[in-house]
Amino acid sequence: MSNQYIYDSFKISSLIALKRTVELEAHEQRELDAWLNESEANREVYARMENEDLRMADIDEMNSFNVNVAKDLVKNRIAAEKLQQKLAKDYRLWRWVAVAATVLVTLGAGIWFYAGRSGQSELVLAARDIVPGKNIATITLADGKVVKLSDTKTGVIIDAGKLIYNDSTDLAGLSSGAGTNKPTMLTLATPPGGTYQVTLPDGTRVWLNAASSLKFPSTFKSFTKRNVELIGEAYFEVAKVMIKDKGAKGKEGRMPFVVLTDKQKVEVLGTHFNINAYADEGVTKTTLLEGQVKVSSVAGTILRPGGVVLSPNEQATVSGSPYITVKNVDPDMAVAWKDGYFKFTDEPVPAIMRRLSRWYNVDIVYDGNGNNARFGGKISRDKNIAEVLEMLTSTKRISFKIEGRKIIVK
């Protein structure tokens, strides 16, 4: 077997693993495409690497080999002659490398990428028990009863005093007054590692991010405003509701929709927007995608005078002061979580790690000054946390260690 053949096998392994974490450069993508077009066998290997269960089984099998040798081979790109000498020292590893390139890719891409690219071959193995978040939530009824919502469903609908899954399956009555117009207060809550969607009685759709809660009435009839209370983060698509305006000689007008958080009040007539109001963020951010909203600062229970009106693609930030800052933003950054992605743009490590902590339900500990680094990138929230961390380590400015459900940032 030629030295060049072995080298090319390593290179293809690295490209496949790299593609799972970041977007390939144009020349890298062309090289991978050319390899895929060579044979059906290559395409079958690539499909196997895209299967999470099969890939992790292959990585487990790799544990029987000398990982340190493999790490040195990939990381240092040593000359082919030295490569052959090192592999000869471990007969089992040499026999494995001597097989066809497709087998090498199948067994090696995952573990060699983690070893060679960041020096943390144990990271992917340590993260085996840390899974991404899923559709999971509870709803607390007016009588205190807590209903666990199915993780096989994506959302619920509040309609005519009943709780209905969005596939039309009845779940429960909301109170002893179910089926009447008498409002009762309900609370939808997601734990760390959970997300859920709710359709409110007026037709407004709300996506709730991890470690968040939304409090709302079971009906908005008899109200002149639709008030809801948010802790954490949510994306809103507010339905248009018309009511008679008593101050305008009985003419119809839109019923306002109001979102209250601990730092602000957002008044809406009909629009799409995202609110991030996690307590550990220190500030509350409201990002407008469509329509118009008015954001006012709240101190305790006192609404400060004034407020700002946002236009699409603007973001209002409210902290502990009475001042509200407004800037133009890419709204996709604010709602990437709803679409199933982490998306960062020159963000500091602590801000990124807070998101990971909530979605993967892990604790974050800092060791050193790595929290001064800033990063950008985009990756699916369905990825294993090790893949997300590997994306952050690609610049060599930061590293991670996983101990149980604790991530140490170095």
C-alpha positions in Angstrom: 0.0 0.0 0.0 1.5 3.4 -1.0 2.3 6.1 1.5 0.2 8.5 -0.6 -2.8 6.2 -0.3 -2.6 6.3 3.5 -2.1 10.0 3.5 -5.2 10.6 1.3 -7.3 8.4 3.6 -6.4 10.5 6.5 -7.2 13.7 4.6 -10.7 12.4 3.6 -11.3 11.4 7.2 -10.5 14.9 8.4 -12.7 16.5 5.7 -15.8 14.4 6.7 -15.4 15.1 10.4 -14.7 18.8 9.8 -17.9 19.1 7.7 -19.9 18.0 10.6 -18.7 21.0 12.7 -18.1 23.9 10.4 -18.6 24.9 6.8 -15.8 23.6 4.5 -13.7 26.0 2.4 -14.5 25.9 -1.3 -11.4 23.8 -2.2 -12.1 21.4 0.7 -15.7 20.9 -0.5 -14.5 20.2 -4.0 -12.1 17.6 -2.8 -14.7 15.9 -0.7 -17.2 15.9 -3.6 -14.6 14.4 -5.9 -14.1 11.5 -3.4 -17.8 10.9 -3.1 -18.2 10.7 -6.8 -15.5 8.1 -7.1 -17.6 5.2 -6.0 -20.8 4.0 -4.4 -18.7 2.5 -1.6 -17.4 6.0 -0.7 -21.0 7.3 -0.6 -22.1 4.5 1.6 -19.2 5.3 4.1 -20.2 8.9 4.1 -23.8 8.0 4.8 -22.7 5.8 7.7 -20.7 8.7 9.2 -23.9 10.8 9.2 -25.7 8.2 11.3 -25.1 9.2 15.0 -25.6 5.7 16.4 -23.3 4.0 13.9 -20.6 6.7 14.2 -20.5 6.4 18.0 -20.3 2.6 17.7 -17.3 3.0 15.4 -15.7 5.4 17.9 -16.1 2.9 20.7 -14.3 0.3 18.6 -11.5 2.8 18.1 -10.9 2.8 21.8 -9.0 -0.5 21.4 -6.3 1.2 19.4 -3.5 3.5 20.5 -5.2 6.9 20.3 -2.1 8.8 21.2 -0.4 7.5 18.1 -3.4 8.4 16.0 -3.4 11.9 17.5 0.2 12.5 16.6 -0.3 11.3 13.1 -3.2 13.6 12.3 -2.1 16.6 14.3 1.5 16.8 13.1 1.1 15.6 9.5 4.3 13.7 9.8 6.1 12.5 6.7 4.8 9.3 5.1 8.0 7.4 6.1 7.6 8.3 9.7 3.9 7.5 9.6 4.7 4.0 8.4 7.3 3.5 11.1 5.0 4.6 13.9 2.1 2.5 12.8 4.4 -0.6 12.6 5.0 -0.2 16.4 1.4 -1.1 17.0 0.4 -4.2 14.9 -3.3 -3.9 15.5 -3.4 -0.2 14.5 -1.2 -0.9 11.4 -3.4 -3.8 10.3 -6.4 -1.5 10.7 -4.8 1.4 8.7 -3.8 -1.1 5.9 -7.4 -1.8 5.0 -9.2 0.1 2.3 -9.6 3.9 2.7 -13.3 3.6 3.1 -13.0 1.5 6.2 -10.4 3.9 7.6 -12.8 6.7 7.1 -15.7 4.9 8.7 -13.8 4.0 11.9 -11.4 7.0 12.1 -13.1 10.2 11.1 -14.9 10.9 14.4 -12.2 10.0 16.9 -9.2 11.3 14.8 -10.9 14.6 14.2 -11.4 15.2 17.9 -7.9 14.1 18.7 -6.0 15.8 15.9 -7.9 19.1 15.6 -8.1 20.2 19.2 -6.0 17.8 21.2 -9.1 16.5 23.1 -9.7 13.0 21.9 -11.5 12.2 25.2 -14.0 15.0 24.7 -16.5 13.2 22.5 -16.4 10.2 24.8 -16.9 12.2 28.0 -20.0 13.9 26.4 -21.8 10.6 25.6 -24.4 11.2 28.4 -25.0 14.9 27.5 -27.8 15.0 25.0 -29.4 18.0 23.2 -32.6 19.4 24.5 -36.0 18.2 23.2 -39.7 19.0 23.2 -40.5 18.9 26.9 -42.5 21.1 29.2 -45.2 21.3 31.9 -48.4 23.4 32.2 -49.6 24.4 35.6 -53.4 24.8 35.9 -55.3 27.2 38.0 -55.9 24.6 40.7 -52.1 23.9 41.0 -52.2 20.7 39.0 -49.1 20.2 36.9 -49.6 18.4 33.6 -46.5 17.0 31.9 -46.5 17.5 28.2 -45.4 14.7 25.8 -41.9 14.9 24.3 -43.4 13.2 21.2 -45.5 16.4 20.5 -44.2 19.8 19.6 -46.8 22.0 21.0 -50.2 22.6 22.6 -53.3 24.6 21.8 -55.5 26.4 24.4 -59.0 26.3 22.9 -62.5 26.5 24.5 -61.3 25.7 28.0 -59.3 22.6 26.8 -55.7 21.7 26.4 -55.1 20.1 23.0 -52.0 18.8 21.4 -51.3 20.4 18.0 -52.2 17.1 16.4 -55.7 17.6 17.7 -55.4 15.1 20.6 -57.3 16.3 23.6 -55.2 16.4 26.7 -57.2 17.9 29.6 -59.7 20.4 30.8 -58.1 23.5 32.1 -60.1 24.0 35.2 -63.5 23.4 36.8 -64.7 26.2 34.6 -63.6 24.5 31.4 -65.9 25.3 28.6 -67.0 28.7 30.1 -65.7 32.2 29.4 -64.3 32.5 32.9 -60.6 33.1 32.7 -58.1 31.1 34.8 -54.3 31.6 34.8 -52.1 29.0 33.3 -48.3 28.7 33.2 -46.3 26.9 30.5 -42.8 26.1 31.6 -39.8 24.4 30.0 -36.9 23.0 32.0 -33.2 23.3 31.0 -32.9 21.2 27.9 -36.6 21.7 26.9 -38.5 23.7 24.3 -42.2 23.8 23.4 -44.8 25.7 21.4 -48.2 27.0 22.6 -51.1 28.5 20.7 -52.9 30.9 23.0 -56.7 31.3 23.1 -56.5 34.2 20.7 -54.5 32.3 18.1 -51.1 33.8 19.0 -48.3 31.3 18.6 -45.4 31.3 21.1 -42.2 29.3 21.0 -40.6 28.9 24.4 -36.9 28.3 24.7 -35.2 26.3 27.4 -35.5 27.2 31.1 -38.4 29.6 30.4 -42.0 30.1 31.5 -45.1 31.9 30.1 -48.1 32.9 32.2 -51.3 33.7 30.5 -55.1 33.5 30.9 -57.2 30.6 29.6 -59.3 33.1 27.6 -58.9 36.7 26.6 -62.7 37.3 26.5 -63.9 40.2 28.7 -60.4 41.7 28.6 -59.4 44.9 26.7 -55.8 43.9 26.6 -54.1 40.5 26.2 -51.5 40.4 29.0 -48.9 37.6 29.3 -45.8 37.3 31.6 -42.5 35.9 30.4 -39.4 34.6 32.2 -36.6 33.5 29.9 -36.9 33.6 26.1 -39.8 33.3 23.7 -40.6 34.1 20.1 -44.1 35.5 19.4 -46.3 35.5 16.4 -49.2 37.7 17.6 -52.7 37.1 16.1 -54.8 40.1 15.1 -57.9 40.5 17.4 -60.5 43.2 16.9 -62.5 44.7 19.8 -64.9 47.7 20.1 -63.0 50.8 21.2 -65.2 52.4 23.9 -63.2 55.6 23.5 -63.9 55.8 19.8 -67.7 55.7 19.8 -68.0 52.0 19.5 -65.6 51.6 16.5 -63.6 48.5 16.3 -59.8 48.6 17.0 -57.1 46.0 17.6 -56.8 44.5 21.0 -53.3 45.2 22.3 -51.0 42.3 23.2 -48.7 43.0 26.1 -45.7 41.0 27.3 -44.4 41.8 30.8 -40.9 40.8 32.0 -39.0 41.8 35.1 -37.3 44.7 33.3 -39.7 45.8 30.5 -43.2 46.0 29.0 -43.7 45.3 25.3 -47.0 46.5 23.8 -48.0 44.9 20.5 -50.7 45.3 17.9 -49.8 42.5 15.6 -46.3 41.4 14.9 -43.4 38.8 15.1 -40.7 39.4 17.7 -38.4 37.7 20.1 -37.7 38.5 23.8 -34.7 37.3 25.7 -35.3 37.9 29.4 -33.2 35.4 31.2 -32.2 36.6 34.6 -28.6 35.5 34.2 -28.1 37.6 31.1 -28.4 40.9 33.1 -30.2 42.6 30.2 -33.5 42.0 28.3 -33.4 42.1 24.5 -36.4 42.5 22.3 -35.8 41.9 18.6 -38.5 42.8 16.0 -39.0 40.9 12.8 -42.3 42.2 11.6 -44.8 44.9 12.5 -44.2 47.3 15.3 -43.8 47.2 19.1 -43.4 49.7 21.9 -40.8 48.8 24.6 -40.9 50.5 28.0 -38.6 50.0 31.0 -40.0 48.7 34.2 -38.5 49.3 37.7 -40.0 46.7 40.1 -43.7 47.2 39.5 -43.4 50.8 38.3 -43.6 51.5 34.6 -41.1 54.2 33.7 -42.5 57.0 31.4 -41.6 57.1 27.7 -40.5 54.1 25.8 -39.3 53.4 22.3 -41.1 52.1 19.2 -39.2 49.5 17.3 -39.2 49.0 13.5 -38.3 45.6 11.9 -34.7 44.5 12.3 -34.2 46.7 15.4 -33.4 45.4 18.9 -34.1 47.2 22.2 -31.9 46.4 25.2 -33.1 47.2 28.7 -30.9 46.8 31.8 -31.4 48.1 35.3 -31.3 51.7 34.3 -34.3 53.7 32.9 -32.5 54.0 29.5 -33.3 51.8 26.5 -30.7 51.3 23.8 -31.8 50.5 20.2 -29.7 49.2 17.4 -30.1 47.5 14.0 -29.4 43.8 14.0 -29.7 40.7 11.9 -33.0 39.3 13.3 -32.0 35.7 12.3 -29.4 35.9 15.1 -32.1 36.3 17.7 -34.4 33.6 16.4 -31.9 31.0 15.3 -32.8 28.9 18.4 -36.4 28.6 17.2 -35.2 27.3 13.9 -32.9 24.7 15.6 -29.5 26.5 15.5 -26.9 28.1 17.7 -25.7 31.2 15.8 -22.9 33.4 17.2 -21.4 36.6 15.9 -18.3 37.8 17.7 -19.9 36.8 21.0 -17.9 36.4 24.3 -17.5 32.9 25.7 -19.7 33.4 28.8 -22.7 34.4 26.6 -22.2 31.3 24.5 -21.7 29.0 27.4 -24.9 30.3 29.1 -26.9 29.2 26.0 -25.2 25.8 26.0 -25.8 25.4 29.7 -29.6 25.9 29.3 -30.0 23.7 26.2 -27.8 20.8 27.3 -28.6 21.2 31.0 -25.0 21.3 32.1 -23.0 23.4 34.6 -20.2 25.7 33.4 -17.0 26.3 35.4 -14.2 28.6 34.3 -10.5 27.8 34.7 -8.3 30.7 33.5 -9.0 33.7 31.2 -10.6 31.8 28.3 -13.8 33.8 28.9 -12.1 36.8 27.3 -12.3 35.1 23.8 -15.0 35.9 21.3 -16.4 33.6 18.6 -18.7 33.4 15.6 -20.3 30.5 13.9 -23.5 28.5 13.3 -24.3 24.9 14.3 -27.4 22.8 14.8 -28.8 22.5 18.3 -29.3 18.8 17.5 -25.5 18.2 17.6 -23.7 16.4 20.4 -22.3 19.0 22.7 -18.8 17.8 21.9 -19.2 18.9 18.3 -20.3 22.4 19.4 -17.3 22.6 21.8 -15.0 21.4 19.0 -16.2 24.3 16.8 -15.1 26.7 19.5 -11.7 25.1 20.0 -10.9 25.4 16.3 -9.0 28.7 16.9 -6.9 27.1 19.7 -7.8 30.1 21.9 -9.9 28.0 24.3 -10.3 24.4 25.4 -12.8 22.3 27.4 -13.0 19.4 29.7 -16.1 17.4 30.6 -16.6 15.9 34.0 -20.1 14.3 34.3 -22.5 17.2 33.6 -19.9 19.8 34.2 -18.0 21.6 31.5 -14.7 23.2 32.5 -13.7 26.1 30.3 -9.9 26.7 30.1 
